[in-house]
Amino acid sequence: MIRGIIFDKDGTLFDFRRSWGAWSAHLLRELADTEAQAQDLAAALGYDMETGAFAPWSPVIAATAEEIAELLLPLLPGCDKQELVARMNRLAAGAEMCEAVPLQPLLAGLRARGLKIGLATNDSELPARAHLGRHGLTDLFDFIAGADSGHGGKPEPGMLLAFADRLGLAPAQVVMVGDSAHDLIAGRAAGMRTVAVLTGIAVAEDLAGLADAVLPDIGELADWIDGLAA
């Protein structure tokens, strides 16, 4: 029996391309001193500033803020890593997220079934809470963790196991829902069921081997759960 669902954020709750595509150019220009430097930063992240598209291998898709900072530091002479992470988090908190599906009715419906709802994102907790709060979603979550919340980042299972432990759930009673291999590997490592969605950058063929199901988006999650009991 499924008693809990833990979601990834970017590419799962929020459509990755529509949320971060155009806005990432703004972030890189804020970090850079010149347009040429901004283009160099974009290249390091597998991002095209003209089209707003991310390469399938882009580390931004699943990396933590600290991991992204490590990639950018060689291109930002004299920049302190922790200052860079803090600045990136402040800028990211202001990004406008585009919901993959209408989230309030979806999450409220899952809670009405008695399910516990968690968030485990490789984003930092500050921007994650800002994004949820701007959409009026914070109170629909029983657990919110970022990669800097003390449980580690994905693909390690720490955030997922912390959710299960805090809510008194066995891992086998929880579904991890995400759009990247990092999400699904973390779910498998935690002993949870895994569901992939296609509102990120990865395609079905990239995720099918790690997932119990591949869905177009989280709007089909309730029907999938119902199908388990059929």
C-alpha positions in Angstrom: 0.0 0.0 0.0 1.3 3.5 -0.9 1.2 5.9 2.0 3.7 8.5 0.9 5.0 10.3 -2.2 8.2 12.3 -2.3 8.6 14.5 -5.3 11.6 16.1 -7.0 11.0 19.8 -7.8 12.5 21.0 -11.1 11.3 18.9 -14.0 8.7 17.2 -11.9 6.5 19.7 -10.0 7.6 22.4 -12.4 8.3 22.0 -16.1 12.1 22.3 -16.4 12.3 24.0 -19.9 9.5 26.5 -19.3 10.8 27.4 -15.8 14.5 27.6 -16.3 15.0 28.0 -20.1 14.9 31.7 -20.7 15.6 32.7 -17.0 19.0 31.0 -16.8 20.4 33.5 -19.3 19.4 36.2 -16.8 21.2 34.3 -13.9 24.4 33.9 -15.9 24.5 37.5 -17.0 24.1 38.5 -13.4 27.1 36.4 -12.4 29.3 37.5 -15.3 31.1 40.8 -15.9 30.9 40.6 -19.7 28.7 38.9 -22.3 31.6 36.8 -23.4 32.1 35.6 -19.8 28.4 34.8 -19.6 28.7 32.7 -22.8 31.6 30.8 -21.3 29.6 30.1 -18.2 26.7 28.9 -20.3 29.0 26.5 -22.3 30.2 25.0 -19.0 26.7 24.2 -18.1 25.5 22.9 -21.5 23.2 25.8 -21.9 22.4 27.8 -25.1 21.7 31.4 -24.2 20.1 32.2 -27.6 17.6 29.3 -27.5 17.2 28.8 -23.8 17.8 25.1 -24.3 19.9 22.7 -22.1 21.9 19.9 -23.6 20.8 16.4 -22.4 24.1 16.1 -20.5 23.8 19.5 -18.7 24.8 19.2 -15.0 22.1 21.8 -14.1 19.4 19.1 -14.6 20.4 17.2 -11.5 23.3 18.9 -9.8 23.3 20.7 -6.5 24.1 24.4 -6.2 27.5 23.5 -4.8 28.3 21.2 -7.7 27.3 23.9 -10.2 29.4 26.4 -8.4 32.4 24.1 -8.7 32.0 24.1 -12.5 31.6 27.9 -12.7 34.4 28.9 -10.3 37.3 28.4 -12.8 35.5 30.9 -15.0 34.9 33.5 -12.2 38.4 34.5 -11.0 38.6 35.7 -7.5 35.1 34.5 -6.6 34.6 32.7 -3.3 32.7 29.4 -3.6 30.3 29.9 -0.6 29.6 33.5 -1.7 28.8 32.2 -5.2 26.5 29.5 -3.9 24.7 32.1 -1.7 24.3 34.5 -4.7 23.1 31.7 -7.0 20.5 30.7 -4.3 19.3 34.3 -3.9 18.9 34.7 -7.7 17.3 31.3 -8.1 14.7 32.1 -5.5 13.3 34.8 -7.7 12.9 32.6 -10.8 9.3 32.2 -11.9 8.3 28.5 -12.0 5.8 27.1 -14.5 3.7 24.3 -13.0 3.9 21.0 -14.9 0.2 20.5 -14.1 -2.1 22.5 -11.8 -0.4 21.6 -8.5 -2.8 22.8 -5.8 -5.7 20.5 -6.8 -3.3 17.6 -7.5 -1.5 17.8 -4.2 -4.7 18.5 -2.3 -6.3 15.4 -3.9 -3.4 13.2 -2.9 -3.5 14.5 0.6 -7.2 13.8 0.7 -6.4 10.1 0.1 -4.4 10.2 3.3 -1.0 10.3 1.6 2.0 12.1 3.1 3.7 14.4 0.7 7.4 15.3 0.6 9.9 17.3 -1.5 13.5 16.2 -2.1 15.4 18.5 -4.4 19.0 19.0 -5.4 18.2 22.7 -5.4 19.0 24.4 -2.1 16.2 24.7 0.5 15.9 28.5 0.3 14.9 28.7 -3.3 12.8 25.6 -3.1 10.7 27.1 -0.3 10.4 30.3 -2.2 9.2 28.5 -5.3 6.6 26.5 -3.4 5.5 29.5 -1.4 5.0 31.7 -4.5 2.5 29.0 -5.8 0.8 28.6 -2.4 2.0 25.0 -2.0 4.1 25.0 1.1 1.3 23.8 3.5 0.6 20.9 1.2 4.0 19.3 2.0 4.7 17.3 5.2 8.5 17.5 4.5 10.7 19.8 2.4 14.4 19.2 1.9 17.1 20.6 -0.3 20.6 19.4 -0.9 21.8 21.7 1.9 19.2 20.6 4.5 21.6 18.1 6.1 20.6 14.8 4.4 22.9 15.0 1.4 21.9 15.3 -2.3 20.6 12.8 -4.8 21.5 10.2 -6.1 22.2 9.4 -2.4 19.0 8.4 -0.6 19.4 10.5 2.5 16.6 13.0 1.9 14.2 10.2 0.9 14.9 8.1 4.0 14.6 11.2 6.2 11.1 11.8 4.8 10.1 8.2 5.5 11.6 8.3 9.0 9.9 11.6 10.0 6.5 10.5 8.8 6.8 7.0 10.2 6.6 5.3 6.9 8.4 2.2 5.6 10.4 2.9 2.5 8.4 0.3 0.6 5.3 2.4 1.3 6.7 5.4 -0.5 6.9 6.4 -4.2 9.8 8.6 -5.4 8.7 10.7 -8.4 11.3 12.5 -10.5 12.5 13.4 -14.0 16.1 12.4 -13.8 18.3 9.3 -13.2 19.5 10.9 -10.0 15.9 10.9 -8.6 15.3 7.3 -9.6 18.6 5.9 -8.4 18.0 7.6 -5.0 14.5 6.1 -4.9 15.8 2.6 -5.6 18.6 3.0 -3.1 16.1 4.0 -0.5 14.0 0.9 -1.2 11.1 2.9 -2.6 9.0 2.5 -5.8 10.0 4.9 -8.5 8.0 6.8 -11.1 9.6 8.8 -13.9 7.9 11.8 -15.5 8.8 13.5 -18.8 8.5 17.2 -17.9 12.3 17.5 -17.5 15.1 17.0 -20.1 15.5 13.2 -20.1 13.5 11.0 -22.4 11.6 7.8 -21.6 14.4 5.6 -22.9 16.8 7.3 -20.4 14.6 6.5 -17.4 12.6 3.4 -18.1 15.2 1.0 -16.7 15.2 2.7 -13.3 11.4 3.3 -13.0 8.4 1.2 -12.1 6.5 3.5 -14.5 7.1 6.3 -16.9 4.3 8.9 -17.0 4.0 12.0 -19.2 3.6 14.1 -16.1 2.5 13.9 -12.4 -1.1 14.5 -13.4 -1.4 10.7 -14.1 0.1 9.7 -10.7 -3.2 9.1 -8.9 -4.5 6.8 -11.6 -1.2 4.9 -11.5 -1.5 4.4 -7.7 -5.1 3.2 -8.2 -3.8 0.7 -10.8 -1.6 -0.9 -8.2 -4.6 -2.0 -6.2 -6.5 -3.3 -9.2 
